[in-house]
Amino acid sequence: MSSRWLDEVRPLLADRQVDLDEVLSTIVDEIAQGFSADRATFYLVDHSSQQLVSRAAHLPEIAEIRLRLGEGIAGWVGQRGEPIRLSEDTTDPRFNQRIDAVTGYRTRSMLCVPVPARTDDETTIVGVLQVLNKKRGSFTERDLDRLTRLATELAQLLDDTSLRGQLRPDHDKPLAFRFNFIVGESLAMRHIYERIARAAHTEATVLLRGETGTGKTLFARAIHFNSQRRNGPLIKVDCAALPASLIDNELFGHERGAYTGADRTSDGKVAAANGGTLLLDEIGELPLEVQGKLLRLLQERTYLRVGGTTLQHASVRFVCATHVDLEAAVQEGRFRADLYYRLRVVEIEVLPLRQRGHLDLDRLVDHFLYELSRQHGRPGLSLTPEARAALHAWSWPGNVRELEHCIESAVVMTPGRRITPETLPLRRSPGAPGGAGPPPGAFVSELRPLKEIERSYCRHVLALCDGNQTQAAALLQIGRNTLARKLKEP
């Protein structure tokens, strides 16, 4: 079996906001087919719970499989790092009948290999790759060797994704991901993910709204790279960065002789985006004189170059983004009402960081700390509890972009191995909204008996985890039964 398809997947992952579960599912499908197996499963190691979690699998009977490290064949491989081959009807004391009993599926033969990653001069098992029931004959030692080589290539592929930060042994939070290099697991973010996924599979115009620095461009990239146009270009036009006199030419191009210096015909960004996606960033800043031409382009997919008389046709998907209050702009006559309604086909609100909750903030802090430490050659940096508390107490008027720059500054400027509050550049910008007090959703309590505060805080953490008691217990570093008891205590 050739791993050529892995080479084809790799370029799709580097710095692209693809749906990681879809990519992993594609890989599992290819592996099952390549080994003539009835089923295949890819497990990731969740270090916070010391479990294997099936993130891509042929499991029509159940949503996922969770195995303790050491449980069953896959758990053994995940814990020991030793590949295992089971021939037809071979009995093995390590085989666990529990999953077959739940699914009603009968495992007759199996290949199971570790997915190893090399970090800091040591090998870590980040996952397990498993194929079941060869359709013709039995799995051979040669099959096992081939799957082992594929697992090594798969580990290298995972290292090109944002998963790499969650798969290190010291990661203390449950696995959570959707789109590559987009971080967050709050209920609000999961709602956005679903809207992005549904919109991506259509040709509908999407309007992304939100404050500066919230990550609207990343979501625009997610729409493009998960659409049928993913192999076409993604062209961005910043409507706020160009003078009004140049935007027309930037979008539509010009004919030869259209103005002094136009010595040849030139295509604009609309033509460059043909077959792909045109991202109109800060569309609320688009001059009125260009808005009418954009409206015709959106409605008819035709336009004229500057100085031209021949209609040009465009096969383009439109994604627009703005931080401007478009309703107010329409009322004030700065934005055409007909264009406003034409843009609002699919509208997605990207929340400011202060409204995403402490769970998302912690995820983003850990992600940026890992990625930026790696980028600047400073592995092993960590935050003191006081520094993390200072990050949670900040209101983040510059949103995720401000947080990223804050962590990057601390990574570069911290003299030792521990980032302290003194090395965090938390300074209020002139005219920035909000104060440096606790952001919305912070846990605040008056003086009360410790038992009452403990119960209230447990409820607070549970709310941040959207009612998921297992996740809340993991964050509190207590057992799930202990959490349930504390919540019920009078």
MARPADO-211528 format. One line per field, with one value per residue (C-alpha): residue number from 0; residue in one letter; chain; x, y, z. Coordinates in nm, 2 decimals. Layout:
k = NUM  ...
r = A  ...
c = A  ...
px = X  ...
py = Y  ...
pz = Z  ...
This chain:
k = 0  1  2  3  4  5  6  7  8  9  10  11  12  13  14  15  16  17  18  19  20  21  22  23  24  25  26  27  28  29  30  31  32  33  34  35  36  37  38  39  40  41  42  43  44  45  46  47  48  49  50  51  52  53  54  55  56  57  58  59  60  61  62  63  64  65  66  67  68  69  70  71  72  73  74  75  76  77  78  79  80  81  82  83  84  85  86  87  88  89  90  91  92  93  94  95  96  97  98  99  100  101  102  103  104  105  106  107  108  109  110  111  112  113  114  115  116  117  118  119  120  121  122  123  124  125  126  127  128  129  130  131  132  133  134  135  136  137  138  139  140  141  142  143  144  145  146  147  148  149  150  151  152  153  154  155  156  157  158  159  160  161  162  163  164  165  166  167  168  169  170  171  172  173  174  175  176  177  178  179  180  181  182  183  184  185  186  187  188  189  190  191  192  193  194  195  196  197  198  199  200  201  202  203  204  205  206  207  208  209  210  211  212  213  214  215  216  217  218  219  220  221  222  223  224  225  226  227  228  229  230  231  232  233  234  235  236  237  238  239  240  241  242  243  244  245  246  247  248  249  250  251  252  253  254  255  256  257  258  259  260  261  262  263  264  265  266  267  268  269  270  271  272  273  274  275  276  277  278  279  280  281  282  283  284  285  286  287  288  289  290  291  292  293  294  295  296  297  298  299  300  301  302  303  304  305  306  307  308  309  310  311  312  313  314  315  316  317  318  319  320  321  322  323  324  325  326  327  328  329  330  331  332  333  334  335  336  337  338  339  340  341  342  343  344  345  346  347  348  349  350  351  352  353  354  355  356  357  358  359  360  361  362  363  364  365  366  367  368  369  370  371  372  373  374  375  376  377  378  379  380  381  382  383  384  385  386  387  388  389  390  391  392  393  394  395  396  397  398  399  400  401  402  403  404  405  406  407  408  409  410  411  412  413  414  415  416  417  418  419  420  421  422  423  424  425  426  427  428  429  430  431  432  433  434  435  436  437  438  439  440  441  442  443  444  445  446  447  448  449  450  451  452  453  454  455  456  457  458  459  460  461  462  463  464  465  466  467  468  469  470  471  472  473  474  475  476  477  478  479  480  481  482  483  484  485  486  487  488  489
r = M  S  S  R  W  L  D  E  V  R  P  L  L  A  D  R  Q  V  D  L  D  E  V  L  S  T  I  V  D  E  I  A  Q  G  F  S  A  D  R  A  T  F  Y  L  V  D  H  S  S  Q  Q  L  V  S  R  A  A  H  L  P  E  I  A  E  I  R  L  R  L  G  E  G  I  A  G  W  V  G  Q  R  G  E  P  I  R  L  S  E  D  T  T  D  P  R  F  N  Q  R  I  D  A  V  T  G  Y  R  T  R  S  M  L  C  V  P  V  P  A  R  T  D  D  E  T  T  I  V  G  V  L  Q  V  L  N  K  K  R  G  S  F  T  E  R  D  L  D  R  L  T  R  L  A  T  E  L  A  Q  L  L  D  D  T  S  L  R  G  Q  L  R  P  D  H  D  K  P  L  A  F  R  F  N  F  I  V  G  E  S  L  A  M  R  H  I  Y  E  R  I  A  R  A  A  H  T  E  A  T  V  L  L  R  G  E  T  G  T  G  K  T  L  F  A  R  A  I  H  F  N  S  Q  R  R  N  G  P  L  I  K  V  D  C  A  A  L  P  A  S  L  I  D  N  E  L  F  G  H  E  R  G  A  Y  T  G  A  D  R  T  S  D  G  K  V  A  A  A  N  G  G  T  L  L  L  D  E  I  G  E  L  P  L  E  V  Q  G  K  L  L  R  L  L  Q  E  R  T  Y  L  R  V  G  G  T  T  L  Q  H  A  S  V  R  F  V  C  A  T  H  V  D  L  E  A  A  V  Q  E  G  R  F  R  A  D  L  Y  Y  R  L  R  V  V  E  I  E  V  L  P  L  R  Q  R  G  H  L  D  L  D  R  L  V  D  H  F  L  Y  E  L  S  R  Q  H  G  R  P  G  L  S  L  T  P  E  A  R  A  A  L  H  A  W  S  W  P  G  N  V  R  E  L  E  H  C  I  E  S  A  V  V  M  T  P  G  R  R  I  T  P  E  T  L  P  L  R  R  S  P  G  A  P  G  G  A  G  P  P  P  G  A  F  V  S  E  L  R  P  L  K  E  I  E  R  S  Y  C  R  H  V  L  A  L  C  D  G  N  Q  T  Q  A  A  A  L  L  Q  I  G  R  N  T  L  A  R  K  L  K  E  P
c = A  A  A  A  A  A  A  A  A  A  A  A  A  A  A  A  A  A  A  A  A  A  A  A  A  A  A  A  A  A  A  A  A  A  A  A  A  A  A  A  A  A  A  A  A  A  A  A  A  A  A  A  A  A  A  A  A  A  A  A  A  A  A  A  A  A  A  A  A  A  A  A  A  A  A  A  A  A  A  A  A  A  A  A  A  A  A  A  A  A  A  A  A  A  A  A  A  A  A  A  A  A  A  A  A  A  A  A  A  A  A  A  A  A  A  A  A  A  A  A  A  A  A  A  A  A  A  A  A  A  A  A  A  A  A  A  A  A  A  A  A  A  A  A  A  A  A  A  A  A  A  A  A  A  A  A  A  A  A  A  A  A  A  A  A  A  A  A  A  A  A  A  A  A  A  A  A  A  A  A  A  A  A  A  A  A  A  A  A  A  A  A  A  A  A  A  A  A  A  A  A  A  A  A  A  A  A  A  A  A  A  A  A  A  A  A  A  A  A  A  A  A  A  A  A  A  A  A  A  A  A  A  A  A  A  A  A  A  A  A  A  A  A  A  A  A  A  A  A  A  A  A  A  A  A  A  A  A  A  A  A  A  A  A  A  A  A  A  A  A  A  A  A  A  A  A  A  A  A  A  A  A  A  A  A  A  A  A  A  A  A  A  A  A  A  A  A  A  A  A  A  A  A  A  A  A  A  A  A  A  A  A  A  A  A  A  A  A  A  A  A  A  A  A  A  A  A  A  A  A  A  A  A  A  A  A  A  A  A  A  A  A  A  A  A  A  A  A  A  A  A  A  A  A  A  A  A  A  A  A  A  A  A  A  A  A  A  A  A  A  A  A  A  A  A  A  A  A  A  A  A  A  A  A  A  A  A  A  A  A  A  A  A  A  A  A  A  A  A  A  A  A  A  A  A  A  A  A  A  A  A  A  A  A  A  A  A  A  A  A  A  A  A  A  A  A  A  A  A  A  A  A  A  A  A  A  A  A  A  A  A  A  A  A  A  A  A  A  A  A  A  A  A  A  A  A  A  A  A  A  A  A  A  A  A  A  A  A  A  A  A  A  A  A  A  A  A  A  A  A  A  A  A  A  A  A  A  A  A  A
px = 0.00  0.14  0.12  0.10  -0.24  -0.08  0.15  -0.17  -0.33  -0.02  -0.05  -0.41  -0.31  -0.03  -0.17  -0.52  -0.84  -0.96  -1.20  -0.96  -1.22  -1.30  -0.93  -0.88  -1.19  -1.05  -0.72  -0.90  -1.11  -0.79  -0.62  -0.91  -0.93  -0.56  -0.54  -0.86  -0.99  -1.35  -1.30  -1.03  -1.00  -0.77  -0.74  -0.58  -0.43  -0.61  -0.34  -0.57  -0.78  -0.52  -0.76  -0.76  -1.04  -1.16  -1.17  -1.20  -1.35  -1.60  -1.85  -2.20  -2.32  -2.18  -2.05  -1.70  -1.49  -1.30  -1.04  -0.82  -0.45  -0.37  -0.73  -0.77  -0.54  -0.55  -0.50  -0.20  -0.04  -0.11  0.06  0.35  0.41  0.43  0.26  0.03  -0.11  -0.39  -0.46  -0.80  -0.95  -0.63  -0.70  -0.51  -0.56  -0.52  -0.82  -1.12  -1.47  -1.64  -1.65  -1.77  -2.04  -2.16  -2.15  -2.25  -1.95  -1.72  -1.35  -1.17  -0.83  -0.65  -0.35  -0.28  0.02  0.13  0.15  0.47  0.59  0.94  0.95  1.25  1.47  1.21  0.93  0.57  0.27  0.01  -0.23  -0.31  -0.40  -0.61  -0.75  -1.00  -1.10  -0.91  -1.17  -0.95  -0.70  -0.52  -0.31  0.06  0.38  0.43  0.10  0.20  0.53  0.34  0.09  0.38  0.54  0.21  0.17  0.50  0.40  0.07  0.25  0.46  0.14  -0.02  0.28  0.17  -0.16  -0.28  -0.33  0.04  0.00  -0.27  -0.09  0.21  0.23  0.19  -0.13  -0.38  -0.71  -0.94  -0.90  -1.11  -1.08  -1.27  -1.10  -0.72  -0.56  -0.90  -0.91  -1.21  -1.47  -1.73  -2.09  -2.09  -1.78  -1.93  -2.24  -2.02  -1.84  -2.17  -2.27  -1.93  -1.95  -2.31  -2.22  -1.90  -2.07  -2.29  -2.23  -2.41  -2.27  -2.14  -2.12  -1.89  -1.94  -1.74  -1.50  -1.14  -0.91  -1.18  -1.05  -1.30  -1.03  -0.96  -1.33  -1.34  -1.05  -1.24  -1.53  -1.31  -1.09  -1.39  -1.59  -1.60  -1.38  -1.10  -0.87  -0.93  -0.77  -0.87  -0.82  -0.85  -0.93  -0.89  -1.15  -1.02  -0.65  -0.69  -0.79  -1.14  -0.98  -0.80  -1.06  -1.25  -0.93  -0.82  -1.15  -1.23  -0.91  -0.88  -0.87  -0.57  -0.59  -0.85  -0.63  -0.29  -0.03  -0.27  -0.06  -0.20  -0.52  -0.50  -0.72  -0.84  -0.90  -1.24  -1.07  -0.79  -1.05  -1.22  -1.30  -1.24  -1.34  -1.32  -1.29  -1.40  -1.25  -1.39  -1.67  -1.83  -1.56  -1.63  -1.70  -2.05  -1.95  -1.82  -2.11  -2.34  -2.09  -2.04  -2.42  -2.43  -2.14  -2.32  -2.65  -2.54  -2.18  -2.08  -1.87  -1.69  -1.32  -1.24  -1.27  -1.43  -1.76  -1.76  -1.92  -1.68  -1.82  -1.70  -1.73  -1.66  -1.79  -1.82  -1.73  -1.74  -1.63  -1.68  -1.66  -1.88  -2.24  -2.40  -2.75  -2.63  -2.43  -2.75  -2.94  -2.67  -2.66  -2.30  -2.40  -2.66  -2.96  -3.00  -2.63  -2.68  -2.97  -2.78  -2.48  -2.69  -2.76  -2.57  -2.47  -2.22  -2.14  -1.79  -1.78  -1.53  -1.29  -1.43  -1.76  -1.62  -1.55  -1.25  -1.23  -1.17  -0.92  -0.72  -0.72  -0.60  -0.33  -0.20  -0.21  -0.02  0.23  0.31  0.32  0.51  0.76  0.83  0.85  1.10  1.31  1.21  1.05  0.96  0.83  0.54  0.32  0.32  -0.03  -0.01  0.05  -0.24  -0.46  -0.35  -0.45  -0.79  -0.84  -0.78  -1.08  -0.90  -1.02  -0.80  -0.95  -0.76  -0.51  -0.42  -0.38  -0.15  0.07  0.08  0.19  0.45  0.60  0.62  0.78  1.05  1.12  1.10  1.46  1.40  1.17  0.86  0.65  0.54  0.29  0.58  0.67  0.31  0.26  -0.09  -0.12  -0.45  -0.43  -0.55  -0.93  -0.97  -1.30  -1.33  -1.11  -0.87  -1.12  -1.27  -1.44  -1.80  -1.84  -1.57  -1.63  -1.70  -1.82  -1.88  -1.74  -1.92  -1.83  -1.58  -1.82  -2.07  -1.80  -1.67  -2.02  -2.08  -1.74  -1.82  -2.14  -1.95  -1.70  -1.98  -2.15  -1.83  -1.82  -2.18  -2.30  -2.03  -1.96  -1.67  -1.49  -1.57  -1.43  -1.11  -1.06  -1.12  -0.89  -1.14  -1.34  -1.67  -1.85  -1.68  -1.81  -2.16  -2.15  -2.03  -2.30  -2.57  -2.44  -2.67
py = 0.00  0.34  0.63  0.88  0.99  1.11  1.33  1.47  1.54  1.71  2.04  2.07  2.08  2.33  2.66  2.57  2.58  2.24  2.03  1.79  1.52  1.51  1.48  1.20  1.02  1.03  0.88  0.60  0.52  0.50  0.28  0.04  0.02  -0.02  -0.31  -0.48  -0.44  -0.44  -0.16  0.08  0.31  0.59  0.67  0.97  0.97  1.20  1.26  1.45  1.13  0.87  0.73  0.65  0.83  0.72  1.04  0.87  0.52  0.30  0.28  0.27  0.14  0.39  0.75  0.68  0.44  0.53  0.30  0.33  0.31  -0.06  -0.17  -0.42  -0.45  -0.08  0.03  -0.21  -0.07  0.29  0.22  0.00  0.12  -0.24  -0.33  -0.64  -0.87  -1.11  -1.38  -1.54  -1.68  -1.63  -1.58  -1.32  -1.25  -0.88  -0.87  -0.71  -0.83  -0.52  -0.32  -0.62  -0.68  -0.32  -0.30  -0.66  -0.67  -0.97  -0.91  -1.20  -1.05  -0.73  -0.51  -0.25  -0.01  0.29  0.64  0.77  1.13  1.26  1.54  1.68  1.38  1.13  0.93  0.98  0.77  1.02  0.77  0.41  0.29  -0.02  -0.23  -0.52  -0.83  -0.86  -0.94  -1.20  -1.42  -1.30  -1.00  -1.08  -0.95  -0.75  -0.58  -0.50  -0.35  -0.14  -0.01  0.07  0.29  0.46  0.53  0.71  0.92  1.00  1.12  1.36  1.48  1.55  1.76  2.00  2.06  2.25  1.91  1.89  2.11  1.88  1.56  1.63  1.43  1.73  1.85  1.86  1.94  1.70  1.68  1.93  2.05  2.11  2.34  2.34  2.63  2.76  2.71  2.71  2.47  2.68  2.63  2.96  2.85  2.51  2.68  2.89  2.58  2.42  2.73  2.75  2.38  2.41  2.73  2.59  2.32  2.57  2.86  3.11  3.45  3.47  3.78  3.75  4.01  4.08  4.31  4.37  4.08  3.81  3.59  3.66  3.60  3.25  3.16  3.29  3.06  2.77  2.84  2.83  2.53  2.32  2.41  2.26  2.55  2.45  2.38  2.73  3.05  3.24  3.61  3.88  4.24  4.48  4.74  4.97  4.96  5.11  5.47  5.50  5.59  5.26  5.01  5.00  4.92  4.67  4.48  4.49  4.57  4.81  4.83  4.96  5.34  5.37  5.63  5.78  5.51  5.22  5.09  4.74  4.56  4.44  4.19  4.27  4.06  3.94  3.77  3.64  3.47  3.29  2.94  3.01  3.25  3.63  3.76  4.12  4.22  4.53  4.56  4.82  5.06  5.02  5.36  5.42  5.47  5.11  4.95  4.96  4.77  4.52  4.47  4.39  4.15  3.97  3.95  3.88  3.76  4.01  4.33  4.59  4.66  5.03  5.20  4.89  4.83  4.45  4.25  4.01  3.70  3.57  3.23  3.34  3.26  3.57  3.58  3.93  4.05  4.36  4.51  4.80  4.84  4.80  4.88  5.22  5.27  5.21  5.46  5.72  5.67  5.54  5.19  5.09  4.91  4.68  4.57  4.52  4.28  4.11  4.04  3.89  3.55  3.36  3.58  3.46  3.66  3.60  3.67  3.89  3.70  3.84  3.67  3.33  3.23  3.12  2.77  2.91  3.17  2.89  2.69  2.99  3.07  2.71  2.70  3.03  2.95  2.61  2.74  3.06  2.89  2.64  2.92  3.13  2.83  2.85  2.51  2.43  2.78  2.79  3.04  3.09  3.07  3.44  3.51  3.30  3.47  3.81  3.69  3.59  3.92  4.12  4.22  4.18  4.48  4.37  4.01  3.70  3.91  4.10  3.78  3.63  3.93  3.94  3.58  3.63  3.93  3.73  3.43  3.66  3.88  3.63  3.58  3.24  2.95  3.08  3.37  3.60  3.88  4.13  4.00  4.02  4.35  4.42  4.79  4.97  5.13  5.50  5.51  5.13  5.01  4.83  4.81  4.56  4.40  4.06  4.01  3.90  3.54  3.57  3.40  3.67  3.60  3.80  3.67  3.34  3.01  2.81  2.53  2.76  2.92  2.58  2.46  2.79  2.76  2.40  2.52  2.81  2.57  2.33  2.62  2.71  2.35  2.37  2.12  1.85  1.70  1.49  1.79  2.01  1.74  1.72  2.10  2.10  1.79  1.59  1.28  1.30  1.15  1.40  1.68  1.54  1.52  1.88  2.00  1.83  1.93  2.17
pz = 0.00  -0.10  0.14  -0.15  -0.02  0.30  0.09  -0.07  0.27  0.42  0.22  0.32  0.69  0.70  0.83  0.69  0.89  0.77  0.98  1.15  1.22  0.85  0.76  1.01  0.89  0.53  0.65  0.83  0.52  0.31  0.56  0.58  0.20  0.16  0.40  0.28  0.64  0.73  0.98  1.10  1.41  1.49  1.87  2.02  2.37  2.61  2.87  3.10  3.16  3.06  2.80  2.43  2.25  1.90  1.69  1.36  1.32  1.14  1.43  1.31  1.64  1.89  1.89  2.02  2.21  2.53  2.67  2.97  2.88  2.93  2.86  2.58  2.28  2.18  2.54  2.57  2.25  2.37  2.70  2.60  2.25  2.12  1.79  1.80  1.53  1.60  1.34  1.27  1.59  1.78  2.15  2.35  2.72  2.65  2.42  2.58  2.48  2.61  2.29  2.08  2.34  2.31  1.93  1.85  1.61  1.62  1.60  1.43  1.34  1.41  1.35  1.62  1.62  1.82  1.66  1.80  1.82  1.89  2.14  2.33  2.25  2.37  2.21  2.31  2.21  2.08  1.93  1.82  1.47  1.44  1.15  1.20  1.01  0.68  0.41  0.23  0.42  0.73  0.83  0.78  0.95  0.63  0.68  1.04  0.92  0.66  0.92  1.15  0.88  0.81  1.18  1.19  0.88  1.05  1.36  1.14  0.97  1.31  1.40  1.12  1.30  1.61  1.77  1.85  2.16  2.30  2.24  2.46  2.79  3.02  2.86  3.15  2.96  2.77  2.40  2.22  1.85  1.54  1.28  1.25  1.44  1.57  1.95  2.17  2.31  2.48  2.39  2.19  1.99  1.92  1.79  1.56  1.44  1.33  1.14  0.97  0.88  0.73  0.54  0.41  0.21  0.02  -0.22  0.01  0.08  0.44  0.66  0.96  1.23  1.54  1.71  1.57  1.68  1.73  1.45  1.17  0.90  1.05  1.02  0.67  0.59  0.75  0.52  0.22  0.31  0.39  0.08  -0.27  -0.37  -0.14  -0.44  -0.58  -0.46  -0.15  -0.23  0.04  -0.01  0.28  0.21  0.49  0.38  0.04  -0.05  -0.21  -0.55  -0.57  -0.44  -0.77  -0.96  -0.69  -0.71  -1.08  -1.26  -1.56  -1.93  -2.12  -2.15  -1.87  -1.70  -1.73  -1.68  -1.76  -2.05  -2.04  -1.93  -1.58  -1.39  -1.04  -0.73  -0.85  -1.15  -0.93  -0.71  -1.01  -0.90  -0.54  -0.26  -0.24  0.12  0.15  0.49  0.66  0.41  0.63  0.51  0.14  -0.03  -0.14  -0.50  -0.51  -0.32  -0.62  -0.84  -0.57  -0.54  -0.92  -0.88  -0.59  -0.77  -1.13  -1.10  -1.36  -1.35  -1.56  -1.55  -1.49  -1.83  -1.98  -2.16  -2.18  -1.90  -1.72  -1.56  -1.22  -1.06  -0.71  -0.36  -0.13  0.24  0.40  0.74  0.94  1.28  1.18  1.30  0.95  1.07  1.20  0.88  0.67  0.89  0.85  0.47  0.47  0.36  0.10  0.24  -0.07  -0.03  0.34  0.28  0.00  0.23  0.51  0.36  0.63  0.92  1.18  1.49  1.63  2.00  2.17  2.39  2.72  2.64  2.56  2.92  3.12  2.96  2.62  2.76  2.92  2.60  2.40  2.66  2.65  2.27  2.22  2.49  2.33  1.97  2.03  2.26  1.98  1.72  1.92  2.03  2.40  2.48  2.84  2.93  3.18  3.35  3.72  3.88  3.95  3.58  3.47  3.72  3.58  3.23  3.36  3.53  3.21  2.99  2.66  2.46  2.17  2.19  2.07  1.87  2.19  2.39  2.12  2.12  2.50  2.52  2.24  2.42  2.75  2.56  2.41  2.72  3.01  3.13  3.31  3.25  3.43  3.31  3.59  3.60  3.57  3.22  3.09  2.89  3.03  2.97  2.89  2.55  2.54  2.48  2.50  2.64  2.97  3.27  3.41  3.64  3.61  3.27  3.24  3.37  3.63  3.97  4.23  4.58  4.90  5.23  5.31  5.48  5.28  5.23  5.06  4.84  4.74  4.63  4.44  4.27  4.16  4.01  3.84  3.68  3.58  3.40  3.22  3.10  2.97  3.23  3.15  3.49  3.37  3.22  3.52  3.76  3.55  3.57  3.94  3.97  4.17  4.09  3.92  4.22  4.45  4.23  4.23  4.61  4.65  4.42  4.63  4.97  5.16
